[in-house]
Amino acid sequence: MKPGAQHARTLAHRGRRLGADLQRRWASLGALWRRSLQLRIVVSTLALSSSVVFVLGMVLQTQITTKLISEKDRAAYIQTEISVKKVERELLGVDPVSENLQSKFASALAMLTAAPGANETETANNHTEAGVFTPVLIDGRAADPVATTSSSVGPFHEVPAELRRMVESGDWASQNTTVTREAGRTPIYVIGAPVRTAGRAVQLYLVFPLTAEQRTVDVVQSTLFVGGLVLLLLLAGIANLVTRQVVHPVRQAAEIAERFADGSLEERMSAVGEDDVARLAESFNEMAGSIQNQIQQLEEFGTLQRRFTSDVSHELRTPLTTVRMAADVLHASREQFPAGLARSTELLVNELDRFEVLLADLLEISRLDAGVADLSVESVDVRSLVDRSMSAVRVIALNAGVEVQLHRPDTEVVADIDFRRVERILRNLLANAVDHSEGRPIEVRVAEDSEAVAVSVRDHGVGLRPGQEDLVFTRFWRADPSRNRQTGGTGLGLAISLEDARLHGGWLDAWGEVGLGACFRLTLPKRPGIELTGSPLPLNPTGNAPLPPQAKALPPLAQEQERQTVGAGAQRQEEEL
């Protein structure tokens, strides 16, 4: 590679790095601007204050400059009026055709620059002095510039041509301009007036340097700039202090609210004084106390409800055992009974079987709610679990005329899981798919990656309406209560399956569309402690819907609401029994 190309690539790489660094810094500043209310208030205050200070400074500078120029103009006109009278007296008897005019002009200018007499001093002291000036006398009868220059006394070149034309017409005129002197560029104020003499057109010009006024304006500008800068810094400090007094309690309230939401229900704000912030703290504390009391009441109610469910389930086992024994005796002798009584015996045994399953599920859900459920982890080939689960539901699938299609890898799919719980999940998913398949085939797929294993159960039945993907895991919930079940489920199977998946640190997701069927996907980590970031299998087989978010544990209030729903469902189930 040529050195030039290598150098260009290096420069391009440095440019990209610089651009990325600037982009990161800009993003960080943007995030700070969005997060910090105090920063936004201080910057806004500085921006508005800068505008006010700038406008005020411009107005003050304009007013001061205008005042200086007006005073200079008034004093210059007074001085010019005095000087014109002196020059007229000096040139009153001059010969119109005299060739020694320049010496007369020089004598008149010397008289102007000499010390004033008593009368002039008294007159000048009655007005503001114009300051130092340089007089210029010009003979207006000269036709060309060379003659004019030879017929003038004083710095003729400092008088603007436009001003000379106005004075030659017989009017008084003045003009501000800038000339170049030994000290550099110097602002001057030139005022001119015609002088009446014996037959000659003479103009008198007084050149006033504006150096002192310029220094005054510079001092005013620097004072306004420094004063404005100091004022802005003071305003920034004041705005920061005032804003901090308001923002600090808000930040404190936000931090306390976050800790309160994390479970620290004893957190409270400190209320000092009687202002708005103190009233906010008192209102926040009252709200926090009310929420804490409600949560405690819900926890107590949930504990009582779980204990009631567990106790009732245990207590029902003894009479259920007695009823089961009597039902078995009747069922064994059903051939000796009339047809109607024999059929009643069979129905009694079937309902007792369902009742026993319901009691087992209630005991299991009560253990899950109490947090006493544990895992017996062992290395298992997930394919064998799928085979056992399919064998368990094969009879009901044959009775419903449903074909179960299995798609699995040829190699082992090993994971450290609880064999009993995962098998129960798969049985529930398969039984649910048979109930809603409408006689169409069911697809079961098994897949794995480096971190997780997944099993999906897809049916092509009635499907799910929008929003029912989460409701299917609610206890005792049914999409269509009028539908006939093939398995006689209790309404707790999917809820228990979801809790079993969470115990493993996994996901249990649902997808469905009306007329296209439904798909349930179980994703489990291969080893305990692995945090899932994805699944080896897609949830939506059609590919036209996004994957649902990761299953999360419900907050305490939602858990209590769900437990209340469970209690109501259990009560309805007991009333039906």
Secondary structure, 3 states (H helix, E strand, C coil): CCHHHHHHHHHHHHHHHHHHHHHHHHHHHHHHHHHCHHHHHHHHHHHHHHHHHHHHHHHHHHHHHHHHHHHHHHHHHHHHHHHHHHHHHHCCCCCCCCCCHHHHHHHHHHHHHCCCCHHHHHHHHCCCCCCCCEEEEEECCCCCHHHHHHCEECCHHHCCHHHHHHHHCCCCEEEEEEEEECCEEEEEEEEEEEEECCCCEEEEEEEEECHHHHHHHHHHHHHHHHHHHHHHHHHHHHHHHHHHHHHHHHHHHHHHHHHHHCCCCCCCCCCCCCCHHHHHHHHHHHHHHHHHHHHHHHHHHHHHHHHHHHHHHHHHHHHHHHHHHHHHHHHHCHHHCCHHHHHHHHHHHHHHHHHHHHHHHHHHHHHHHHCCCCCCEEEEEHHHHHHHHHHHCHHHHHHHCCCEEEECCCCCCEEEEEHHHHHHHHHHHHHHHHHHCCCCCEEEEEEECCCEEEEEEEECCCCCCCCHHHHCCCCCCCCCCCCCCCCCCCCCHHHHHHHHHHHCCCEEEEEEECCCEEEEEEEEECCCCCCCCCCCCCCCCCCCCCCCCCCCCCCHHHHHHHHHHHHHHHHHHHHHC
